[in-house]
Amino acid sequence: MGTNHDLKCLAELELQIGKRINEFNSKRAKNQKHNQFYSLAHILLGALTTLLIAVNSKLSLFPITVITMTTSTLASVAGQLLSTYMYKERLTMNIATICALYELSHAINMDKRKEEDDKVKYKITLEKVESYNSQYQQILNSANGQWQNYFQQTKTLKK
């Protein structure tokens, strides 16, 4: 994340921002993988169930009925997992958080470049670092708040 700076608190903040970006990118990739798997499973099992119903309406064989019920159940489970774990929503929240962290990182890097370009007129102060840190905490609080709202909504729906 940019060049070193004399302010150790700025370097620490940049380090923490980098860690959070990596953490949220990892979560995003995991959620994307799960969303793709369960979505595909839901679609394929639903299509297979429909096909088996059509075949069984002509043949009326008990084994096909059992297989049809099994694929239908598995399709429902895949759909329920998609609904319960809300992978698309998680992806959206992760992407929004990552973008906000990248924006903050860019702002810090731009201010560091301004300081390098004109050391007389521009100086990153502890007050400015505190402002960056406040923005960083707001980003994390927003991400946590979104999850708290999500869990409150799912709790309310289950009652």
Secondary structure, DSSP 8 states (H G I E B T S, - for coil): -----S-HHHHHHHHHHHHHHHHHHHHHHHHHHHHHHHHHHHHHHHHHHHHHHHHHHHH--HHHHHHHHHHHHHHHHHHHHHHHHTHHHHHHHHHHHHHHHHHHHHHHHHHHHHHHH-TTT----HHHHHHHHHHHHHHHHHHHHHHHHHHHHHHHHH-
